[in-house]
Amino acid sequence: QVQLVESGGGLVQAGGSLRLSCAASGRTFSSSTKGWFRQAPGKEREFVAAISWSGGSTYYADSVKGRFTISRNNAGNTVALEMNSLKPEDTAVYYCAVGPRRRDGVALPRNRDEYDYWGQGTQVTVSS
């Protein structure tokens, strides 16, 4: 069983930065894939970034590549999303998620159906 709690959302101007954090607990969290998704009003939830259970591999959506950075702490019970050069199109509710562990070298999941646990979401609004 995994519990996830996101924090760090807010209102920022275009070009600004925010750091989202997801505090997690649970027996299998430290050995699970962690991901961030976002969902804007009227749109499907979309993949943003993922990090392997060990933190050794990351994967980003093209829309955020070079601007966002996903990371985890050494214990594996916190996952963060550093967002820089924010754009109005980044406005959405951001969710952290946990999926099954992948073997080293295997591509990280990017589909929402591959993730098993979700946080409550945190709102990010970027003004122009």
DSSP file (Angstrom, degrees, kcal/mol; ACC not computed):
  #  RESIDUE AA STRUCTURE BP1 BP2  ACC     N-H-->O    O-->H-N    N-H-->O    O-->H-N    TCO  KAPPA ALPHA  PHI   PSI    X-CA   Y-CA   Z-CA
    1    1 A Q              0   0    0      0, 0.0    26,-0.7     0, 0.0     2,-0.4   0.000 360.0 360.0 360.0 136.3    0.0    0.0    0.0
    2    2 A V  E     -A   26   0A   0     24,-0.2     2,-0.4    25,-0.1    24,-0.2  -0.976 360.0-164.5-128.0 137.3    1.3    3.4   -1.0
    3    3 A Q  E     -A   25   0A   0     22,-2.6    22,-1.8    -2,-0.4     2,-0.4  -0.981  10.0-168.6-120.5 135.0    0.1    6.9    0.1
    4    4 A L  E     -A   24   0A   0     -2,-0.4     2,-0.4   114,-0.4   116,-0.4  -0.971   8.7-175.5-127.9 137.0    1.2   10.0   -1.8
    5    5 A V  E     -A   23   0A   0     18,-1.9    18,-2.5    -2,-0.4     2,-0.2  -0.962  11.9-157.6-134.8 115.9    0.8   13.7   -0.8
    6    6 A E  E     +A   22   0A   0     -2,-0.4     2,-0.3    16,-0.2    16,-0.2  -0.567  17.3 165.1 -90.2 155.3    1.8   16.4   -3.3
    7    7 A S  E     +A   21   0A   0     14,-2.0    14,-2.6    -2,-0.2   115,-0.1  -0.967  39.2  70.3-156.3 166.6    2.7   20.0   -2.3
    8    8 A G        +     0   0    0      1,-0.3    11,-0.3    -2,-0.3    14,-0.1   0.346  58.8 136.3 105.9  -5.3    4.3   23.0   -3.8
    9    9 A G        +     0   0    0     12,-0.1     2,-0.3     9,-0.1    -1,-0.3  -0.208  21.5 123.5 -69.6 166.5    1.8   24.2   -6.4
   10   10 A G  E     -d  124   0B   0    113,-0.7   115,-2.7   112,-0.1     2,-0.5  -0.987  58.3 -56.1 170.1-167.9    0.9   27.8   -6.8
   11   11 A L  E     +d  125   0B   0     -2,-0.3     2,-0.3   113,-0.2   115,-0.2  -0.900  52.2 164.6-106.3 126.3    0.6   30.8   -9.1
   12   12 A V  E     -d  126   0B   0    113,-2.6   115,-2.8    -2,-0.5     2,-0.2  -0.944  35.1-109.5-136.8 158.7    3.6   32.0  -10.9
   13   13 A Q  E >   -d  127   0B   0     -2,-0.3     3,-2.3   113,-0.2    73,-0.2  -0.529  51.7 -81.3 -82.7 154.7    4.4   34.3  -13.8
   14   14 A A  T 3  S+     0   0    0    113,-2.5    73,-0.2     1,-0.3    -1,-0.1  -0.287 120.4  29.3 -54.2 137.1    5.6   32.9  -17.1
   15   15 A G  T 3  S+     0   0    0     71,-3.2    70,-0.6     1,-0.3    -1,-0.3   0.269  99.5 115.1  92.0 -10.6    9.3   32.3  -17.0
   16   16 A G    <   -     0   0    0     -3,-2.3    70,-2.3    70,-0.2     2,-0.3  -0.082  57.8-122.2 -83.2-174.1    9.2   31.6  -13.3
   17   17 A S        -     0   0    0     67,-0.2     2,-0.3    68,-0.2    67,-0.2  -0.936  20.2-177.9-134.1 152.5    9.9   28.4  -11.4
   18   18 A L  E     - B   0  83A   0     65,-2.1    65,-3.4    -2,-0.3     2,-0.5  -0.983  15.9-146.2-143.5 151.8    8.2   26.1   -9.0
   19   19 A R  E     - B   0  82A   0     -2,-0.3     2,-0.3   -11,-0.3    63,-0.2  -0.976  14.6-162.0-121.6 117.9    9.3   23.0   -7.1
   20   20 A L  E     - B   0  81A   0     61,-2.7    61,-2.4    -2,-0.5     2,-0.4  -0.734   6.8-164.3 -95.2 146.5    6.7   20.3   -6.5
   21   21 A S  E     -AB   7  80A   0    -14,-2.6   -14,-2.0    -2,-0.3     2,-0.5  -0.979  10.3-161.7-132.9 145.3    7.2   17.6   -3.9
   22   22 A C  E     -AB   6  79A   0     57,-2.1    57,-2.0    -2,-0.4     2,-0.5  -0.961   7.8-158.9-129.0 112.7    5.5   14.3   -3.3
   23   23 A A  E     -AB   5  78A   0    -18,-2.5   -18,-1.9    -2,-0.5     2,-0.3  -0.786  19.7-172.8 -91.4 131.3    5.9   12.7    0.1
   24   24 A A  E     -A    4   0A   0     53,-2.8     2,-0.3    -2,-0.5   -20,-0.2  -0.889  16.4-177.8-128.9 153.6    5.3    9.0    0.0
   25   25 A S  E     +A    3   0A   0    -22,-1.8   -22,-2.6    -2,-0.3     2,-0.2  -0.986  29.5 100.0-144.6 152.7    4.9    6.1    2.4
   26   26 A G  E >  S-A    2   0A   0     -2,-0.3     3,-0.7   -24,-0.2     4,-0.5  -0.613  71.6 -89.5 143.6 156.5    4.4    2.5    1.9
   27   27 A R  T 3  S+     0   0    0    -26,-0.7     3,-0.2     1,-0.2    -1,-0.1   0.851 121.2  30.6 -61.0 -38.8    6.1   -0.8    1.9
   28   28 A T  T >  S+     0   0    0    -27,-0.3     3,-0.9     1,-0.1    -1,-0.2   0.374  88.8  99.5-105.7   3.6    6.9   -0.8   -1.8
   29   29 A F  G X  S+     0   0    0     -3,-0.7     3,-2.0     1,-0.3    -1,-0.1   0.916  78.7  55.3 -61.4 -45.2    7.3    2.8   -2.6
   30   30 A S  G 3  S+     0   0    0     -4,-0.5    -1,-0.3     1,-0.3    -2,-0.1   0.728 112.2  44.3 -62.8 -21.5   11.1    2.9   -2.5
   31   31 A S  G <  S+     0   0    0     -3,-0.9    -1,-0.3    -4,-0.1     2,-0.3   0.105  99.9  94.9-108.6  20.7   11.3    0.1   -5.1
   32   32 A S  S <  S-     0   0    0     -3,-2.0     2,-0.3    21,-0.2    69,-0.2  -0.747  80.4-102.6-111.7 157.2    8.7    1.5   -7.4
   33   33 A T  E     -E   99   0B   0     66,-1.4    66,-2.6    -2,-0.3     2,-0.4  -0.579  37.9-152.4 -70.0 138.9    8.7    3.7  -10.5
   34   34 A K  E     +EF  98  51B   0     17,-2.4    17,-3.0    -2,-0.3     2,-0.3  -0.937  18.2 173.7-117.5 140.7    7.7    7.3   -9.7
   35   35 A G  E     -EF  97  50B   0     62,-2.6    62,-2.5    -2,-0.4     2,-0.4  -0.945  25.2-138.7-142.0 162.7    6.1    9.6  -12.1
   36   36 A W  E     +EF  96  49B   0     13,-3.0    12,-2.4    -2,-0.3    13,-1.7  -0.988  23.0 176.1-121.3 134.3    4.5   13.0  -12.6
   37   37 A F  E     -EF  95  47B   0     58,-2.8    58,-2.9    -2,-0.4     2,-0.3  -0.851  10.8-155.6-126.1 164.8    1.4   13.7  -14.6
   38   38 A R  E     -EF  94  46B   0      8,-2.3     8,-3.2    -2,-0.3     2,-0.4  -0.989   3.7-163.1-142.9 154.0   -0.7   16.7  -15.2
   39   39 A Q  E     -E   93   0B   0     54,-2.1    54,-2.4    -2,-0.3     6,-0.2  -0.955   4.4-161.4-142.2 118.4   -4.2   17.4  -16.2
   40   40 A A    >   -     0   0    0      4,-0.4     3,-2.2    -2,-0.4    52,-0.1  -0.605  46.9 -75.2 -90.7 157.3   -5.6   20.7  -17.5
   41   41 A P  T 3  S+     0   0    0      0, 0.0    -1,-0.1     0, 0.0     3,-0.1  -0.277 118.5   6.9 -55.6 131.0   -9.4   21.4  -17.5
   42   42 A G  T 3  S+     0   0    0      1,-0.2     2,-0.3    -3,-0.1    -3,-0.0   0.519 112.8 101.2  76.3   5.3  -11.2   19.5  -20.2
   43   43 A K  S <  S-     0   0    0     -3,-2.2    -1,-0.2     1,-0.0     2,-0.1  -0.808  76.0 -99.9-121.2 161.8   -8.1   17.5  -21.2
   44   44 A E        -     0   0    0     -2,-0.3    -4,-0.4     1,-0.1     2,-0.3  -0.417  46.9 -95.1 -74.5 152.9   -6.8   14.1  -20.5
   45   45 A R        -     0   0    0     -6,-0.2     2,-0.3    -2,-0.1    -6,-0.2  -0.545  50.3-159.6 -68.2 129.8   -4.2   13.5  -17.9
   46   46 A E  E     -F   38   0B   0     -8,-3.2    -8,-2.3    -2,-0.3     2,-0.1  -0.852  18.3-104.5-120.9 150.9   -0.8   13.5  -19.6
   47   47 A F  E     +F   37   0B   0     -2,-0.3   -10,-0.2    63,-0.2     3,-0.1  -0.418  35.4 168.0 -69.8 141.2    2.6   12.2  -18.8
   48   48 A V  E     -     0   0B   0    -12,-2.4    13,-2.6     1,-0.4     2,-0.3   0.693  58.5 -25.2-117.0 -55.3    5.3   14.7  -17.6
   49   49 A A  E     -FG  36  60B   0    -13,-1.7   -13,-3.0    11,-0.2    -1,-0.4  -0.990  48.3-161.1-161.2 157.4    8.2   12.8  -16.2
   50   50 A A  E     -FG  35  59B   0      9,-2.2     9,-2.0    -2,-0.3     2,-0.4  -0.984   2.3-161.9-143.9 154.5    9.3    9.5  -14.6
   51   51 A I  E     -FG  34  58B   0    -17,-3.0   -17,-2.4    -2,-0.3     7,-0.2  -0.997  26.3-112.9-137.7 141.6   12.2    8.3  -12.5
   52   52 A S    >   -     0   0    0      5,-2.5     3,-1.0    -2,-0.4   -20,-0.1  -0.169  35.6-101.7 -69.6 166.1   13.3    4.7  -11.9
   53   53 A W  T 3  S+     0   0    0      1,-0.3   -21,-0.2   -22,-0.2    -1,-0.1   0.837 124.6  42.6 -57.7 -33.9   13.1    3.2   -8.4
   54   54 A S  T 3  S-     0   0    0    -23,-0.1    -1,-0.3     3,-0.0    18,-0.1   0.598 109.7-120.1 -88.0 -12.3   16.8    3.7   -7.9
   55   55 A G  S <  S+     0   0    0     -3,-1.0    -2,-0.1     2,-0.2    17,-0.1   0.461  83.1 116.1  84.1   1.7   16.9    7.2   -9.4
   56   56 A G  S    S+     0   0    0      1,-0.1     2,-0.4    -5,-0.1    -3,-0.1   0.669  70.2  42.6 -79.9 -17.3   19.3    6.1  -12.0
   57   57 A S        -     0   0    0      2,-0.0    -5,-2.5    50,-0.0     2,-0.3  -0.981  61.6-177.5-132.5 142.9   17.0    6.7  -15.0
   58   58 A T  E     -G   51   0B   0     -2,-0.4     2,-0.3    -7,-0.2    -7,-0.2  -0.934   5.4-166.8-133.6 159.4   14.7    9.5  -15.9
   59   59 A Y  E     -G   50   0B   0     -9,-2.0    -9,-2.2    -2,-0.3     2,-0.4  -0.987   7.6-166.4-148.6 137.2   12.3   10.1  -18.8
   60   60 A Y  E     -G   49   0B   0     -2,-0.3   -11,-0.2   -11,-0.2     2,-0.1  -0.935  25.9-112.5-128.5 146.7   10.5   13.3  -19.8
   61   61 A A    >>  -     0   0    0    -13,-2.6     3,-1.6    -2,-0.4     4,-1.2  -0.475  35.6-117.8 -66.2 147.2    7.7   14.3  -22.1
   62   62 A D  T 34 S+     0   0    0      1,-0.3     3,-0.2     2,-0.2    -1,-0.1   0.828 111.2  64.4 -58.2 -32.1    9.0   16.4  -25.0
   63   63 A S  T 34 S+     0   0    0      1,-0.2    -1,-0.3     3,-0.0   -15,-0.1   0.712 114.9  28.3 -67.5 -20.5    6.9   19.3  -23.9
   64   64 A V  T X> S+     0   0    0     -3,-1.6     3,-2.4   -16,-0.2     4,-2.2   0.455  85.5 128.5-118.6  -4.9    8.9   19.7  -20.7
   65   65 A K  T 3< S+     0   0    0     -4,-1.2     4,-0.1     1,-0.3   -16,-0.0  -0.295  80.2  16.3 -59.1 131.2   12.3   18.3  -21.7
   66   66 A G  T 34 S+     0   0    0      2,-0.5    -1,-0.3     1,-0.1     3,-0.1   0.252 125.5  59.3  89.0 -12.6   15.0   20.8  -20.8
   67   67 A R  T <4 S+     0   0    0     -3,-2.4    17,-1.7     1,-0.2     2,-0.3   0.698  98.1  52.7-114.1 -35.1   12.8   22.7  -18.4
   68   68 A F  E  <  -C   83   0A   0     -4,-2.2    -2,-0.5    15,-0.2     2,-0.4  -0.774  59.8-164.8-107.7 150.4   11.6   20.2  -15.8
   69   69 A T  E     -C   82   0A   0     13,-2.3    13,-3.1    -2,-0.3     2,-0.4  -0.988   4.9-157.0-135.8 125.8   13.7   17.9  -13.7
   70   70 A I  E     +C   81   0A   0     -2,-0.4     2,-0.3    11,-0.2    11,-0.2  -0.801  23.6 161.2 -99.3 143.6   12.5   14.9  -11.7
   71   71 A S  E     -C   80   0A   0      9,-2.0     9,-2.6    -2,-0.4     2,-0.3  -0.954  23.4-149.4-152.6 168.5   14.4   13.7   -8.7
   72   72 A R  E     -C   79   0A   0     -2,-0.3     7,-0.2     7,-0.2     2,-0.1  -0.951  25.1-109.7-138.4 158.6   14.1   11.6   -5.6
   73   73 A N    >   -     0   0    0      5,-1.8     3,-1.0    -2,-0.3     5,-0.1  -0.363  40.3 -99.6 -82.9 172.1   15.8   11.6   -2.2
   74   74 A N  T 3  S+     0   0    0      1,-0.3    -1,-0.1     2,-0.1    -2,-0.0   0.838 122.7  51.6 -63.8 -33.8   18.2    8.9   -1.2
   75   75 A A  T 3  S-     0   0    0      1,-0.0    -1,-0.3     3,-0.0   -45,-0.0   0.673 105.4-129.0 -76.8 -16.4   15.6    7.0    0.8
   76   76 A G  S <  S+     0   0    0     -3,-1.0   -44,-0.2     2,-0.2    -2,-0.1   0.648  79.4 109.9  79.1  15.0   13.3    7.0   -2.1
   77   77 A N  S    S+     0   0    0      1,-0.1   -53,-2.8   -47,-0.1     2,-0.4   0.330  70.7  53.4-106.1   6.9   10.3    8.3   -0.1
   78   78 A T  E     -B   23   0A   0    -55,-0.2    -5,-1.8    -5,-0.1     2,-0.4  -0.995  59.9-171.5-139.4 134.3   10.2   11.7   -1.7
   79   79 A V  E     -BC  22  72A   0    -57,-2.0   -57,-2.1    -2,-0.4     2,-0.3  -0.992  10.9-166.7-125.3 135.6    9.9   12.6   -5.4
   80   80 A A  E     -BC  21  71A   0     -9,-2.6    -9,-2.0    -2,-0.4     2,-0.4  -0.834  15.2-154.8-121.7 156.2   10.3   16.2   -6.6
   81   81 A L  E     -BC  20  70A   0    -61,-2.4   -61,-2.7    -2,-0.3     2,-0.6  -0.929  10.3-160.1-131.2 108.1    9.6   18.0   -9.9
   82   82 A E  E     -BC  19  69A   0    -13,-3.1   -13,-2.3    -2,-0.4     2,-0.5  -0.794  11.7-164.7 -88.2 121.1   11.6   21.1  -10.4
   83   83 A M  E     +BC  18  68A   0    -65,-3.4   -65,-2.1    -2,-0.6     2,-0.3  -0.936  11.5 173.7-115.4 120.0    9.9   23.3  -13.0
   84   84 A N        +     0   0    0    -17,-1.7   -67,-0.2    -2,-0.5   -68,-0.2  -0.803  59.1  22.8-121.1 162.7   11.7   26.1  -14.7
   85   85 A S  S    S-     0   0    0    -70,-0.6    -1,-0.2    -2,-0.3   -68,-0.2   0.902  84.8-159.2  49.4  48.2   10.9   28.5  -17.5
   86   86 A L        -     0   0    0    -70,-2.3   -71,-3.2    -3,-0.2   -70,-0.2  -0.241   8.7-159.5 -64.9 144.8    7.2   27.9  -16.9
   87   87 A K    >   -     0   0    0    -73,-0.2     3,-2.3    -3,-0.1     4,-0.3  -0.842  32.0-110.0-120.1 156.4    4.8   28.7  -19.7
   88   88 A P  G >  S+     0   0    0      0, 0.0     3,-1.8     0, 0.0    38,-0.3   0.845 117.3  63.6 -55.4 -32.9    1.0   29.3  -19.5
   89   89 A E  G 3  S+     0   0    0      1,-0.3   -49,-0.0   -49,-0.0    -3,-0.0   0.582  88.8  69.8 -70.2  -7.6    0.5   26.0  -21.2
   90   90 A D  G <  S+     0   0    0     -3,-2.3    -1,-0.3    36,-0.0     2,-0.2   0.554  70.5 120.7 -80.9  -8.4    2.0   24.3  -18.2
   91   91 A T    <   +     0   0    0     -3,-1.8     2,-0.3    -4,-0.3    34,-0.2  -0.384  40.7 105.1 -60.5 124.4   -1.1   25.3  -16.2
   92   92 A A  E    S- H   0 124B   0     32,-2.0    32,-2.6    -2,-0.2     2,-0.6  -0.965  76.3 -79.0-179.0 170.6   -2.7   22.1  -14.8
   93   93 A V  E     -EH  39 123B   0    -54,-2.4   -54,-2.1    -2,-0.3     2,-0.4  -0.853  49.0-146.2 -87.2 127.9   -3.2   20.0  -11.8
   94   94 A Y  E     -EH  38 122B   0     28,-2.9    28,-2.0    -2,-0.6     2,-0.4  -0.836  15.6-170.0-103.7 133.3    0.0   18.0  -11.2
   95   95 A Y  E     -E   37   0B   0    -58,-2.9   -58,-2.8    -2,-0.4     2,-0.3  -0.947  14.4-145.0-122.1 138.0   -0.2   14.5   -9.8
   96   96 A C  E     -E   36   0B   0     -2,-0.4    23,-2.1   -60,-0.2     2,-0.3  -0.764  25.9-174.4 -94.4 153.5    2.6   12.2   -8.6
   97   97 A A  E     -EI  35 118B   0    -62,-2.5   -62,-2.6    -2,-0.3     2,-0.4  -0.966  18.7-142.8-147.7 158.1    2.1    8.5   -9.2
   98   98 A V  E     +EI  34 117B   0     19,-2.0    18,-2.7    -2,-0.3    19,-1.8  -0.984  21.0 173.6-127.7 135.6    3.7    5.2   -8.4
   99   99 A G  E     -E   33   0B   0    -66,-2.6   -66,-1.4    -2,-0.4    16,-0.2  -0.753  41.6 -60.7-130.5 178.8    4.0    2.2  -10.7
  100  100 A P        -     0   0    0      0, 0.0   -67,-0.2     0, 0.0    -1,-0.1  -0.211  60.1 -97.8 -62.1 150.1    5.6   -1.2  -10.7
  101  101 A R        -     0   0    0    -69,-0.2     2,-0.3   -70,-0.1   -69,-0.1  -0.413  37.8-148.0 -65.2 141.8    9.4   -1.5  -10.5
  102  102 A R        -     0   0    0     -2,-0.1   -49,-0.2    -3,-0.1     3,-0.1  -0.845  20.5-104.5-110.2 149.9   11.2   -2.0  -13.7
  103  103 A R    >   -     0   0    0     -2,-0.3     3,-2.2     1,-0.1    -1,-0.0  -0.372  53.0 -83.6 -66.5 151.4   14.4   -3.9  -14.3
  104  104 A D  T 3  S+     0   0    0      1,-0.3    -1,-0.1    -2,-0.1     3,-0.1  -0.331 118.0  21.0 -56.5 132.6   17.5   -1.8  -14.8
  105  105 A G  T 3  S+     0   0    0      1,-0.3     2,-0.3    -3,-0.1    -1,-0.3   0.279  93.1 122.6  91.0 -10.6   17.7   -0.7  -18.4
  106  106 A V  S <  S-     0   0    0     -3,-2.2    -1,-0.3     1,-0.1    -4,-0.1  -0.669  72.6 -99.5 -86.1 139.5   14.1   -1.2  -19.2
  107  107 A A        -     0   0    0     -2,-0.3    -1,-0.1    -3,-0.1    -4,-0.1  -0.246  39.4-113.8 -58.6 140.7   12.2    1.9  -20.4
  108  108 A L        -     0   0    0      1,-0.1    -1,-0.1   -50,-0.1     2,-0.1  -0.476  35.4-101.0 -76.2 146.4   10.2    3.7  -17.8
  109  109 A P        +     0   0    0      0, 0.0    -1,-0.1     0, 0.0   -50,-0.1  -0.378  36.2 176.1 -69.2 145.7    6.4    3.7  -18.2
  110  110 A R        +     0   0    0     -2,-0.1     2,-0.4   -63,-0.1   -63,-0.2   0.357  51.1  94.5-127.6  -1.3    4.7    6.8  -19.6
  111  111 A N  S >  S-     0   0    0      1,-0.1     3,-1.8   -65,-0.1     4,-0.3  -0.792  71.4-135.9 -96.7 137.0    1.1    5.7  -19.8
  112  112 A R  G >  S+     0   0    0     -2,-0.4     3,-1.5     1,-0.3    -1,-0.1   0.804 102.3  64.4 -62.1 -29.1   -1.2    6.6  -16.9
  113  113 A D  G 3  S+     0   0    0      1,-0.3    -1,-0.3     3,-0.0    -2,-0.0   0.663  93.2  63.7 -68.9 -14.4   -2.7    3.1  -16.9
  114  114 A E  G <  S+     0   0    0     -3,-1.8     2,-0.4   -15,-0.0    -1,-0.3   0.559  88.9  83.3 -84.6  -8.4    0.7    1.7  -16.0
  115  115 A Y    <   -     0   0    0     -3,-1.5   -16,-0.3    -4,-0.3     3,-0.1  -0.782  56.1-169.6-101.7 142.9    0.7    3.5  -12.7
  116  116 A D        +     0   0    0    -18,-2.7     2,-0.4    -2,-0.4   -17,-0.2   0.753  64.9  43.0-104.2 -30.5   -1.1    2.1   -9.6
  117  117 A Y  E     -I   98   0B   0    -19,-1.8   -19,-2.0  -116,-0.0     2,-0.3  -0.938  60.9-170.9-127.1 145.2   -1.2    4.9   -7.0
  118  118 A W  E     -I   97   0B   0     -2,-0.4  -114,-0.4   -21,-0.2   -21,-0.2  -0.974  16.5-132.6-136.2 145.9   -1.9    8.6   -7.2
  119  119 A G        -     0   0    0    -23,-2.1  -114,-0.2    -2,-0.3     3,-0.1  -0.239  37.9-100.3 -82.0-178.4   -1.7   11.6   -5.1
  120  120 A Q        -     0   0    0   -116,-0.4   -25,-0.1     1,-0.1  -115,-0.1   0.647  63.0-117.7 -81.3 -15.6   -4.5   14.2   -4.7
  121  121 A G        -     0   0    0    -25,-0.1     2,-0.4     1,-0.1   -26,-0.2   0.122  16.3-127.5  93.9 150.7   -2.9   16.7   -7.0
  122  122 A T  E     - H   0  94B   0    -28,-2.0   -28,-2.9  -115,-0.1     2,-0.3  -0.999  24.2-118.7-136.8 135.1   -1.6   20.2   -6.7
  123  123 A Q  E     - H   0  93B   0     -2,-0.4  -113,-0.7   -30,-0.2     2,-0.5  -0.535  24.3-172.2 -79.8 131.5   -2.6   23.1   -8.8
  124  124 A V  E     -dH  10  92B   0    -32,-2.6   -32,-2.0    -2,-0.3     2,-0.5  -0.991   4.9-177.0-120.4 123.1    0.0   24.9  -10.9
  125  125 A T  E     -d   11   0B   0   -115,-2.7  -113,-2.6    -2,-0.5     2,-0.6  -0.983   6.8-166.9-124.4 125.5   -1.1   28.1  -12.6
  126  126 A V  E     -d   12   0B   0     -2,-0.5     2,-0.2   -38,-0.3  -113,-0.2  -0.951  10.5-156.3-114.5 118.3    1.2   30.1  -14.9
  127  127 A S  E      d   13   0B   0   -115,-2.8  -113,-2.5    -2,-0.6    -2,-0.0  -0.632 360.0 360.0 -94.2 151.8    0.1   33.6  -15.8
  128  128 A S              0   0    0     -2,-0.2    -1,-0.1  -115,-0.2  -115,-0.1   0.404 360.0 360.0 -97.8 360.0    1.2   35.5  -18.9
